[in-house]
Amino acid sequence: MKADMVKYALGGALLAGAGLTAAAQDVADTERPQAGEYRSTVTFQGLDLPGAPPQVAEMMGRLMSTTTTYCLTEAEIDEGFQAITDRSMKGAEDCSYDRYGFAGGQLDAEMVCRVDGRQMRMNMTGTADRTTSDITMKMSGDFGVGDGTMTLRAQAERIGACS
């Protein structure tokens, strides 16, 4: 169960750090992300899982708060948003958007996925431009020990050319 939550949450974090920045391609070319190397910092914001001991939130905070780097290539930008989100959601099944909006640098989206047969809903709000993104993700659903919510914040910034 813990590993499944981590896989799903990290997939969401990658989505925010990489895919949602790429969502800018849905608007004018000037709002498309720049190709290059990015640093994404994911910060655990909280867990509401009724009946779970406080140690669960502490453990999730340690597991979910990460910093990674990745390369966003010209080819990935040209592939489109869906190709990037598909790769970002490894471990999840049957993902689809109930709502997706990106305009004027503002993101408002809701995705539903199945993770190990359980439905999870992810609300994503935030901002993105050519070189940065700041996305808050609130995941809700059956975490395998009951219904709950987990909130993460992913901030990404371009740090240079891909190495």
C-alpha positions as CSV (number, residue, x, y, z in Angstrom):
1,M,0.0,0.0,0.0
2,K,2.7,2.5,0.9
3,A,4.6,1.8,-2.3
4,D,1.5,2.3,-4.3
5,M,0.7,5.6,-2.7
6,V,4.3,6.7,-3.3
7,K,4.2,5.6,-7.0
8,Y,1.0,7.5,-7.6
9,A,2.1,10.6,-5.7
10,L,5.5,10.7,-7.4
11,G,3.8,10.2,-10.7
12,G,1.7,13.2,-9.9
13,A,4.7,15.2,-8.8
14,L,6.4,14.4,-12.1
15,L,3.3,15.4,-13.9
16,A,3.4,18.8,-12.1
17,G,7.1,19.2,-12.5
18,A,7.3,18.1,-16.2
19,G,4.0,17.6,-17.8
20,L,2.1,20.6,-16.5
21,T,4.8,23.0,-17.6
22,A,4.4,21.4,-21.0
23,A,0.7,22.1,-20.8
24,A,1.6,25.7,-22.0
25,Q,1.7,24.3,-25.5
26,D,-2.1,24.5,-25.5
27,V,-1.8,28.3,-25.8
28,A,0.4,30.6,-27.9
29,D,3.9,29.5,-28.8
30,T,5.3,32.2,-26.6
31,E,3.8,30.4,-23.6
32,R,5.3,27.0,-24.5
33,P,8.0,25.8,-22.1
34,Q,11.6,26.1,-23.2
35,A,13.6,23.0,-23.8
36,G,16.3,22.4,-21.2
37,E,17.2,20.9,-17.9
38,Y,14.7,21.5,-15.1
39,R,14.9,21.1,-11.3
40,S,11.6,20.1,-9.7
41,T,11.2,20.3,-5.9
42,V,8.2,18.5,-4.5
43,T,7.1,19.4,-1.0
44,F,4.7,17.4,1.1
45,Q,1.9,19.7,2.4
46,G,-0.3,17.3,4.4
47,L,-2.2,14.1,4.7
48,D,-5.8,13.6,6.0
49,L,-6.3,9.9,6.5
50,P,-8.9,9.3,9.2
51,G,-7.7,6.8,11.8
52,A,-4.1,6.8,10.6
53,P,-1.5,7.5,13.3
54,P,0.6,10.7,13.0
55,Q,3.6,8.6,12.0
56,V,2.0,7.9,8.6
57,A,2.0,11.7,7.7
58,E,5.6,12.0,9.0
59,M,6.6,9.0,6.8
60,M,4.8,10.4,3.8
61,G,6.5,13.8,4.4
62,R,9.9,12.2,4.3
63,L,9.1,10.0,1.2
64,M,7.3,12.7,-0.8
65,S,9.5,15.7,-0.3
66,T,12.1,15.4,-3.1
67,T,14.2,17.3,-5.6
68,T,14.9,15.9,-9.0
69,T,16.2,17.1,-12.3
70,Y,15.0,16.1,-15.8
71,C,15.6,17.2,-19.4
72,L,12.7,18.5,-21.4
73,T,13.6,18.1,-25.1
74,E,12.3,19.9,-28.2
75,A,10.8,16.6,-29.3
76,E,8.9,16.2,-26.0
77,I,7.5,19.7,-26.3
78,D,6.4,18.9,-29.9
79,E,4.8,15.5,-28.8
80,G,2.2,17.4,-26.9
81,F,0.8,17.4,-23.4
82,Q,-0.9,14.0,-23.5
83,A,2.3,12.1,-24.4
84,I,4.2,13.7,-21.4
85,T,1.4,13.0,-18.9
86,D,1.1,9.4,-20.1
87,R,4.8,8.9,-19.2
88,S,4.4,10.7,-15.9
89,M,1.6,8.5,-14.6
90,K,3.5,5.2,-14.6
91,G,1.8,2.8,-12.2
92,A,-1.7,4.3,-12.8
93,E,-4.3,3.0,-15.1
94,D,-7.2,4.5,-17.1
95,C,-6.2,8.1,-16.4
96,S,-8.5,10.8,-17.9
97,Y,-9.2,14.4,-17.3
98,D,-12.6,15.4,-15.9
99,R,-11.5,19.0,-16.3
100,Y,-8.5,20.6,-17.9
101,G,-7.9,24.3,-18.4
102,F,-4.7,26.3,-19.0
103,A,-4.9,29.9,-19.9
104,G,-2.9,33.0,-19.2
105,G,-0.3,30.9,-17.3
106,Q,-3.0,29.5,-14.9
107,L,-3.7,25.8,-14.6
108,D,-6.9,24.3,-13.3
109,A,-7.3,20.5,-13.9
110,E,-8.8,17.4,-12.4
111,M,-7.6,13.9,-13.4
112,V,-9.0,10.6,-12.4
113,C,-6.9,7.4,-12.4
114,R,-7.1,3.9,-11.1
115,V,-4.2,2.8,-9.0
116,D,-4.2,-0.9,-8.0
117,G,-7.9,-1.1,-8.8
118,R,-8.7,1.9,-6.6
119,Q,-10.0,5.3,-8.0
120,M,-7.9,8.3,-7.2
121,R,-8.7,11.9,-8.1
122,M,-6.1,14.6,-8.4
123,N,-7.0,18.3,-8.5
124,M,-4.1,20.5,-9.8
125,T,-4.0,24.2,-9.6
126,G,-1.1,26.6,-10.2
127,T,0.9,28.6,-12.6
128,A,3.3,27.9,-15.4
129,D,5.4,29.9,-17.9
130,R,8.2,29.2,-20.3
131,T,10.8,28.4,-17.6
132,T,8.9,27.7,-14.3
133,S,5.9,26.1,-12.8
134,D,4.3,26.1,-9.3
135,I,1.6,23.5,-9.0
136,T,-0.4,22.3,-6.0
137,M,-1.9,18.8,-6.2
138,K,-4.5,17.4,-3.9
139,M,-5.0,13.7,-4.3
140,S,-8.2,12.1,-2.9
141,G,-9.6,8.6,-2.9
142,D,-8.9,5.2,-1.4
143,F,-5.4,5.0,-0.2
144,G,-5.7,1.3,0.5
145,V,-6.4,1.9,4.2
146,G,-9.5,4.1,3.6
147,D,-10.4,7.3,2.0
148,G,-8.2,10.3,2.5
149,T,-6.5,13.2,0.9
150,M,-2.8,14.1,0.4
151,T,-1.5,17.5,-0.8
152,L,1.8,18.2,-2.5
153,R,3.4,21.2,-4.0
154,A,5.7,20.9,-7.0
155,Q,7.9,23.8,-8.1
156,A,10.0,23.5,-11.2
157,E,12.5,25.9,-12.8
158,R,14.7,25.7,-15.9
159,I,18.4,25.6,-14.8
160,G,20.1,25.4,-18.2
161,A,20.6,23.3,-21.3
162,C,20.2,19.6,-21.1
163,S,23.5,17.9,-20.2
